[in-house]
Amino acid sequence: MNLNIPNIITLCRIGLMPVLVLVFFLPEFENQHVVLASMFFVIGVTDLFDGYLARKLNQQSKFGAFLDPVADKLTVGIALVLIVSANPGALVAVPAAVIIGRELMISALREWMASVGDVAAVKVSFMGKVKTSGQLWAVGFMLYEHDIGDFSPLNFGILLLYISAALTLWSMVTYLIAAWPSLSKDS
């Protein structure tokens, strides 16, 4: 395991998730929504920062390449479960299920593609980065939740969540098309 600066930042991002869950379930306190959204913003920024530092400091590693997408999936998945628990019903649950389901499917696809020696077909794409960024913004707005004048961060976050779910499906189809030659081979 290579514990360089980018990997330590990613591990800290993962370590903040239980704290986010704890703050979410604490009895309501003044500005709890600000604390939640701020924590999630810090988590989201570290997602950009760790990859940038890895490239800038030439500290890219196999461990980091493994850990970063795990941190992304944990961050988005845990936050979506929290948001659905606070906003039960199909409006939020359907796009959350699409996003979480896709993440599980693509993770399994990547694992299988690695086992058949064709991991390059499902490497992380630019669309995957855009999708993750959209998910992080959607979740951040939804965690803030409280209206700011006439602006509803919750409703805006739900809109972004649907856009993110559409991007999620699009990137899933892209990965499946890229993997199809390996998937369709008889073994």
Secondary structure by P-SEA (a helix, b strand, c coil): ccccaaaaaaaaaaaaaaaaaaaaacccccaaaaaaaaaaaaaaaaaaaaaaaaaaaccccaaaaaaaaaaaaaaaaaaaaaaaaaccccccaaaaaaaaaaaaaaaaaaaaaaaacccccccccaaaaaaaaaaaaaaaaaaaccccccccaaaaaaaaaaaaaaaaaaaaaaaaaaacccccccc
